[in-house]
């Protein structure tokens, strides 16, 4: 457990939000400073760059699309001598596209550091504490936190269920290739079976939760969150950084 | 023994106009009793169990838990604290993202302080033998361990009675034995057990057996008395224990063996007695045989 891991989840969530706000309006020089800070945090948390890249890999096609949109649609000096009728690749477009991708990359890395150094239950508990003011509007943060926990808890169970249904249908000759005859029908039947199973699980879960005394509203938790002096210092520095960023821009 | 659950003229219908699923059931369950509940599929066992915990309310009649009616919503939290329930499919009743967080769910619902929750979680996990797995995600546990986890979640609420709805349904024999051993330990700790089962071998540890047929309670008796009615059990689609069936078949062939024998030792002694008697009967003939 590193210093980053030990920080209160509320501090890490607030830090992620503040860093995201600063990143989105950063100049290139500020982006370099932010990148160095995020890299330092990542090293501090002992997250291997390979793990980080693996987590970011699904976003790479999105990065590419984003870059192409910026590069091809931003007006400016042409980068290549192409006829005017085609989309023009401009210097400004490439520069702006690289900057935006860099920003999104930093946002995702910051989120990765948050999720890699915080357990899912701590994350839910932190969100619950941060959303407590919403009780003024009649929203229960305890219920929101529980919803989040249940959604995360059932991901592996539903993945297993999905595989089970898929294998059962494949064993009976179903084909899930869309282009083959009956492919779409097989996918529809698969979705129908999965939906039925999910609703059945929901019914069972509600009964089990009620049987264990669950009632919407206030409840207590095994782990309680507590700020340390270092957490307060980090929050103060982050708030100052946010104010400075707003003042500069 | 103190009375915990009283069921008075319980009739229940899921939809108005439909025939009742439970018909005029009367029952008293006392502290520390081990009750086994038998019956064919669809006879209303699970529906009855859901009444004990206040998950269902009677259409007619009353269910009282420690004199609190399950009809009153304000009583439900206290009732669910007194009567814990373990469902058939344990996968769907696990709430927490780790073993210890799941066990802490019930005490958390009771609003207990974190230190008290920690104490109860540690005690419950130790009781079921899952202390070594407390930080593991529940989906990585085996079927038997998940059943034990569900039991730990209930034990952490410090119940007087635990209702188990066919816990062996999704377990292998090792998991089944683990659960049975734990239930036996709980029985010795004066925790009442209501155990829905199709396995008649499980009756050996029970104090009382309830048998349900088509929504009605047709027998409430001792395991010994129920197990002697082999024909009737078979007509309900229940397979009596091998030993009981062996003795029943021997008696059908004209032997005269005591029918209240449920252990291998007692059966061996009885069969030896019969063989010994038969040998004694044949001895005079042998003695008179000049060739011997």
Interface residues (C-beta under 8 A of the other chain):
Chain A: X119 X120 X121 X149 X150 X152 X153 X156 X157 X160 X200 X201 X204 X205 X207 X208 X209 X210 X211 X212 X213 X214 X215 X218 X219 X220 X221 X222 X223 X224
Chain B: X50 X53 X55 X76 X77 X80 X81 X84 X85 X87 X89 X91 X92 X93 X94 X95 X96 X97 X98 X100 X101 X104 X105 X106 X107 X108 X109 X110 X111 X112 X113 X114 X117 X118 X121 X137 X138 X139 X153 X154 X157
